[in-house]
Amino acid sequence: MKYKIRQKMFSLGDKFTIRDEEDRDVFIVKSQLLSIGKKLRIFDLDGNEVCYIEQQLFKFMPQYNIYINGEMVAHIKKKFALFKNDFEIVSNKANYYVEGDFIAYDFKIFNDRKLIGQVSKKFFSLTDTYGVEVDEDEDRVLVFALVIVIDMVCHDDDK
């Protein structure tokens, strides 16, 4: 299934929607105003929180915890690398990893060796939107959370 997310999404009090390929709202994402560290919440259209993303403070490299339905399901941190972005994902659900060009919004998310998500900006090159394709058998909320964290880490200084 294909979805649309706008880039450079995180700012104080920001609120935006994740849309499907027919441009219908699917989820609402809100950043927490006046918090120490970055915090976001993903809500379904009925207002139920389905995901919470929290930055870990006082770390040399950016690190985030992802909670779904109150349970921590993944920890993602940027690895130290001089001229590229690389991430380590630790999860109790599967062995996730990401590959590709994070700056250009062209990367893939894998569960073991199976492709479960793909991010691309090539169809939206003149807008502030990128596409996220999620395998139908995967937890799309977790894939969205991983993509949002990567976006925050790689593009936070673009503003």
C-alpha positions in Angstrom: 0.0 0.0 0.0 1.2 3.5 -0.8 1.1 6.5 1.5 2.2 10.2 1.4 4.1 12.0 4.1 5.4 15.6 3.9 9.1 16.1 4.5 10.7 18.3 7.2 7.6 17.6 9.3 8.8 18.2 12.8 8.5 21.6 14.3 7.1 23.0 17.5 3.4 22.2 17.8 3.4 20.7 14.2 0.4 18.6 13.2 0.0 16.8 9.8 -1.7 13.8 8.3 -0.4 10.6 6.6 -2.5 10.0 3.5 -3.2 7.0 1.4 -2.6 7.0 -2.4 -6.2 8.3 -3.0 -5.3 11.3 -0.8 -7.5 10.2 2.1 -6.3 10.9 5.7 -5.2 7.7 7.4 -3.3 8.9 10.5 -2.7 12.2 12.3 0.8 13.0 13.6 1.3 15.6 16.3 4.5 16.9 17.9 4.5 17.7 21.6 4.8 21.4 22.3 7.2 22.5 25.0 8.8 19.2 25.8 12.4 18.3 26.6 13.6 16.3 23.6 11.4 15.6 20.6 8.2 13.7 21.1 5.5 12.8 18.6 2.3 10.9 18.7 0.5 9.1 15.9 -3.3 8.9 16.2 -5.9 7.1 14.2 -8.7 9.1 12.7 -10.9 8.4 15.9 -8.2 10.2 18.0 -6.8 7.0 19.5 -3.0 7.1 20.1 -1.4 4.2 18.1 2.3 5.2 18.4 4.5 7.4 20.6 8.0 8.4 19.5 10.4 9.8 22.1 13.9 11.1 21.7 16.5 9.8 24.2 18.3 12.8 25.7 22.0 13.3 26.4 23.2 10.9 23.7 26.2 11.5 21.5 24.2 10.4 18.4 20.4 10.9 18.0 18.4 8.0 19.5 14.7 7.4 19.7 12.3 4.9 21.3 9.1 3.9 19.5 6.1 2.7 21.5 3.1 1.1 19.9 0.0 0.6 22.2 2.2 1.4 25.2 4.8 -1.2 24.5 8.3 -0.2 23.4 8.8 -2.0 20.1 11.9 -0.4 18.6 14.9 1.7 19.5 16.6 3.5 16.6 19.9 5.3 16.7 22.1 7.0 14.2 25.5 5.4 13.9 28.6 7.5 13.9 29.8 7.9 10.3 31.6 10.8 8.8 30.1 11.2 5.3 26.9 9.1 5.4 23.9 8.3 7.5 23.5 4.9 8.9 21.1 3.6 11.5 20.9 0.8 14.0 17.4 -0.5 14.8 16.8 -2.8 17.8 13.3 -4.3 18.0 11.6 -7.1 19.9 9.4 -7.7 16.7 12.1 -8.4 14.1 15.5 -7.6 12.7 15.0 -4.4 10.9 17.5 -2.4 8.9 17.5 0.4 6.4 19.5 1.0 3.2 19.7 3.8 0.7 20.0 7.5 0.3 18.3 9.0 3.4 19.1 12.6 2.4 17.3 12.2 -1.0 14.4 10.3 0.5 15.2 7.2 -1.4 15.7 4.2 0.9 14.3 0.8 1.8 13.3 -0.8 5.1 13.9 -4.5 5.6 12.7 -7.1 8.1 15.5 -9.7 8.0 16.0 -9.8 4.2 12.4 -9.1 3.2 11.7 -5.7 1.8 8.8 -4.3 3.9 8.9 -0.5 3.2 10.2 1.8 0.6 10.5 5.6 0.7 10.8 7.7 -2.4 10.5 11.3 -3.3 10.9 10.9 -7.1 7.2 11.2 -7.8 6.8 14.3 -5.6 10.1 16.1 -6.5 8.5 19.6 -6.8 6.6 19.3 -3.5 7.4 18.8 0.2 6.0 15.3 0.1 7.5 11.8 -0.2 5.9 8.4 -0.8 6.1 5.5 1.6 5.2 2.1 0.3 4.5 -0.5 3.0 4.1 -4.3 2.5 0.5 -5.3 3.3 1.7 -7.9 5.8 3.7 -5.5 7.9 2.9 -3.1 10.7 2.4 0.1 8.8 2.5 2.2 12.0 5.9 0.9 12.9 7.2 1.6 9.3 5.8 5.1 9.5 7.5 5.7 12.9 10.8 4.5 11.5 10.5 6.8 8.5 9.6 9.8 10.6 12.6 9.2 12.9 14.9 8.9 10.0 13.4 12.1 8.5 13.9 14.0 11.8 17.5 12.8 12.2 18.6 13.5 8.6 16.7 16.6 7.8 16.2 18.5 11.1 18.9 21.0 10.3 17.3 21.8 6.9 14.9 24.3 8.4 
